[in-house]
Amino acid sequence: MKILYDFRQYQAFYPRGVSCYAIALFSETMRQLGEPCGILWDSGMMKPALPTDVEKLPVYYTVDDFAKGSVSDYFDVFMNGSANWLGLKTDKVLDVLYPEAVLARCLQKGCIFHDFVPMLFQGYLPTDRDKRNYAFQNAAVSTMDFIFTNSLYTSACLSAYLGIPMSRSTCLYGGADTEKFTSYNSDRAYIPQTRTDNLIAILGGCIRKNAQNLTHAFCRAYNDGFIPRKATLVLLSCQRFRKELDDITLSYGLQPGRQVSILEYIPDAEMVKLLSLSRASIFPPVYEGLGLPILESYTAGTPCFAANTSATKEFVPADSAFDPFDVDDMRDMICRIYTDDDLCRRNLAFGRRLIQNVNWFHSAQILIETIKQPGLKVCA
């Protein structure tokens, strides 16, 4: 089974963000197959670093290598990293994502749907880019032999918005980087007294991550007296909204950097330590295709509370989910995080059971089983 993994669109985010999904999934798939494969990459961007045990398995190709006829290998499956290419500034997206010269050397093709943004949902109006991606997805998906998604919610979106029956897509989910996120507290009992009173949110610079509503909710809970005076809401990777978030904090009479702390880039080891020692993590996006920070929090040994919309509700118990559009509902959940130790213990116990089955090993296993269906054409 020889697969050509398309890593080009992930290189725009490498080595963080959605590229982590691709590296982890592709690496584990190569590990389980144990066979040589190909990686399609853009030589003008950073080359992905693979784990040492699989780094010798792939051969790196560019589109030009195929166009010039210098690639003699055939591949069983061309695995496109995503169904669209965010930020691609061209009206020939399908030609770029699925180059004719590359597909000529591949017997079948598949794609992975990540953050499928519906055309309409509460509090959101689609951008021109969303509309273009919707059109490109419609055009591309009809030609796919394999359609993979990163959550059941994303599969449901394909069904609702593209008319793709859920039986046509295969949910892979994902996992946490266990080497990175395993911590001192990963397997220990949850004892709040041994942790800080921090509430941590690993988000990002996108408006749908909902840092604004989270800040409002935390400040309200703090002023209502349900939060220890030494508690801090720690927001990671939200520096794009620093001025707005600082203004929200000040409007409640609280101190930016004290009650609400916005951190820019910090080393992975420092981030994991901060996460593992926090009372809990919270993940409030109004829309999310998967929600890796939830799985990463559980792996680090920290309970996680998340929005009850989109994919995130698939990874937390019902009593640990909140309405991300309702600041008061979010505020009530934050109060419970600080006053209900049993809730946090139940949440973490749920999460530890979850990651036994939702992890990269199982994701790669599902991918391999799917593309090895009976009747699959295989290169000689």
N, C-alpha and C positions, 0 to 999 in steps of 0.2 A: 504494500500500500504506500504509494508515493504521493505526498501532498505538497502543493506549492502554496505557502502562506503569504498573503499580501499584507505587508507591514507598512506600506507607504503612508496611508492616511494617519496611522498612529504616530508616525515620526513627528508630526506637528505638535504632539503633546508629550513626547518622550522626554524624560523618563518617568513622568508622573501622570496622574489622571487616567484616562481610558487606556493609555498605552500599557499600563500595568496589567490590565485585564488580558490584553493580547499576549504579552510576554509570558504571563503565568499559564494561560490556557495552551498556547502553542508549545511552550516548554514541556508541560506535563504530557501533552499528546505525543510529542517526539519521544519523551522518556518511555511511555508505555508501548509505542510502536517499535522503538529501538532500531529504526531504519533511516537511511539517508532521506533527506527531503530538500525542498527548496524554499528560500525566502526571497520574495520580491521586495526590493527596497529602493529608495531614492538616494543615490550616491552623493547628492549635494547636501544631505542632512545627516544628523548623528546616527551612527550605526548602532543597532540595539545590542546590548550586552546580555548574553544568555548564561544560565547557570553552567558551571564548569563541566557537569556530567553530561550535558547535551550540546555543548558549544561546537563540537566537531561533527555533529550530524548534518547540519544544513549546508547547502551551497547557496551563496548569495548571487542573485541575478538582478539586473535592471531591465526596464522595458526595452531599452536600446539593444541589450543582448539578444532579446527575442526578435526584435525588428530587423536586426542585421543577419539573422539566421545562424548565430553562433551557438545557440542552445540545441544540443542534439537529443536531450532527454525528453521523454513524455511523462506527464503527471496524471495520476488517477483523478485527482480533485484539485481544482483551483479554489482556494478558500479565501474569499474576499473578507477583509477585516471588518467591514461595515457596509450597511446598505446605502449609505450616502457619505459624502465627504464634506464635513462642516468647513465652511470658509473657502471652499474651492471657487476661485474667481474665473469661471469659464462657463460658456453655454454648452460645452461638450463633455459634461460630467460622465455620461455613460461610456464615452470613448476612453476617458482617462481611467475610470474605475475598472473597465473591462476591455483592455487593449486587445484588438483582433489578433495580433501576432502572438500574444500570450495565450489566449484561449485556443488558438490553433494547436497548441502543444498539450492541451488539457482535455481529458475525456468528459469530465463533468465539472460543474461549478456550484458553489454554495456561498451563502453570505450570512453574516451575523447582524441581527437587529439589536441595537443598544437603546439609546434614549429616543424612542419613537414619540415625538411630540404630537399629540392630537391637534387637529386643526382648531378645535374650540374646547376650552375647559374653563372652569370657574376662575375669574380674575385674570384671564390671559387672552390676548389677541395675537394671532399668528403673524410673524414677520414675513417679509418677502422671501427670506431665505427658507423659512419653514415651508412656505408654499412651493418653492422650487424643489426642495427635498422631497416633499410629498409626491410631486410629479415624477421625480427621478425614481423614487422607490416603487411607484406604480409600474413604471416601465421596466425596471430591473427585476422585480420579484417574479414576474411571469415567466422569466427565462431560467429560474433557479431549479437545480435538481435537489438541492438541500437548503432548507431555510431554518436557521437557528436563532433563538432568542435568548436573552439573559434573564427572563422572568416570565411567569405565567401572565402577568399583567401586560407585558409587551406582546405576548402571543395574542391576547385578547384584543389589543389595539390593532394588530394586523388584521384580525378577523373583522373588527368593527369598521375600520377605515380603509382597508385595502381589499376587503372581501376574501381574505385568505382563510380557509377553514383552519381551526386550531389543530386539526389532525395533520395538516400539512407542515406545521412547524414543530421543531423540537426544542424544548426548553433546556438550556445548559446550566442556568444559574451561574455561580462563580464561587469564589472563596477568598480567604485572606492569605497573605504571604506569611506562612507560619514561622519561617525563619526570622522574619522581621518583627512580627507582632506577638510572638510568644514572650511572656514576661514573668516576673517574679510572682505575680498574682494569677497567672493563667489557670492554675489548678488548685488554688487555695480557696478556702471558704471566704465568703463575702462578709467582711467585718468592717462596717463603716468607720469605727473608731480608729482603725489603722490607716485610713485614707485621708486625703485632703477634702475640703468641702467644695472643691471645684466642680463645675458642670462644664463639660467640654463638648464643643461642636466642631467636627472636621468637615468644612463645607467647601467653599470655593468662591470665585468671583462672578458667579452667574446669579441673576435676580431671582430665578426660581428656587434657589437654595434657601431663601426665606430668612436670611439673617436679621432683617428688619423686624419682622413680627416676633422672632425669638427674643430679640433684645427688649422689645416692649414687654413681652410676657415675663421675662426674668426680672426686669426692673419693678414691675407691678408686684410680683411675688415677694421681692426683697422689701419693698416699702410696706407691704402688708404684714411683715414680721414672721413669715414662714421659713425664712432662709437664715442660716447662721451669719452673723455679722462679718465673719472672715471669708465668706463664700465669694467666688468669682466665676462669672461666665467667661470661658476662654473660647474665643472664636479664631480658628485657624484658617488662613488663606482667604481672609475677607478684607484685605487691605484696600481693595478697590472701593469699598463702601465706608472707609474709615471716618470720613467727615460726617456722613449721614448717621452712622451708628454712634459716634461721639455725641452728636447733637441730640439723639434720642436719649442717651444716658443722662446727659446734662438736664434734659427737660424733666426728669424725675428727681433732680437734686442729687444725683449720684456721680461718681467720679470715673471718667474714662481711664483705663489702665488699672483701676482698682476693683470696682464692682463688675465692670465689663472690660476685658482685656483682649485686644486684637493683635494677634501675632502674625508676623510675616513668615517667611521661610525659616524653619528650624530643622536641624538634622533629624533623620529618621529615628535614631536612638533616643533623642530628647523627646520627640513627639510621642513615641511609644511609652516612655517612662511617665510622661504627663498624663497620657490616657489611662495607663494601668493603675495610677494612684488616685485618679479622680473618683468622686462619689458615683458618678454616672456619666454617660455620654448621651447626647440628644441629637436627633437627625430630623430636621423639620421641612425638607423641600416640599413644595406644592406639587412638583412632578419629579419622578425619578424612575429610570429604567431598571435599576437594580438596587444600589445602595450598599456598596462595598464597605463603607465606614461602619455599618451595623455589624457585619461579619468580623471585621477587624477588631471592633470593640469587644465582642464576645471572646475572640481568640486571646486578647490581652487580659481577659478576666474582669471586664467591666460591664455592668448592665447597660443596655441601650434602649432608649425610648424614641419612638419615631412617629411620623405622620401616618394618618390612616387613609391616605390617598395613594394611588399608583402602586408601584412595586413594594414600597417599604412596609406596607401592612402585611406582606407575606413573611416577614422576618421577625416580627415582635408579637407577643401575646396580645389579645384584644384589650386587656386592661392596661397595656403599656403604650397604647396608640392614642393620638389626639388629632383634632381637626387643625391643620396648619393655617387655615384661613381665619380661624377664630382665636384671637389673642387671649380671650378669657379662658377658653378651653385649654390652651397651651399653658397659661398661667396656673390653672388648677393642677395640671399634670406636674409642673415643676414643684409646686407645693407638696404634692404627694411623694415626689422623689426624695425630698428632704425630711419628710415626716413619717414615711412608711418603709421601714427597713425590710419588712417581709416582702413587700412588693418588689424591691430591688433584688432580693435573694431569689424570688420566683422567676424574675425576668432573666437573671444570669443563668439559672438552672435550665430554663427553656433554651437560651442561646447556646449553652454548652451541648445540649442534645442536638440542636439544629446543625451545628458545624461538624457533627459526626457524619452527616450525609450531604450537607451543602458545602462542598470544598472543591479544590481544583482536581483532585484525583477522580472524583465522581463526574465532574464536568467533562474531563477528557475521555473518560470511559464511555459516557453517553455519546460524545461526538464520534468516537471510533466505531461504536456499535451501529450508529446510524449510517455512516458512510460505508460500512462493510455489509450492508444489506445483501441478501441473496439476489443474484442477477446483476450485481454491479459490474460494469465493464472495468477490467483491470489491465494495466499496461503489460505487455509481454516482457 
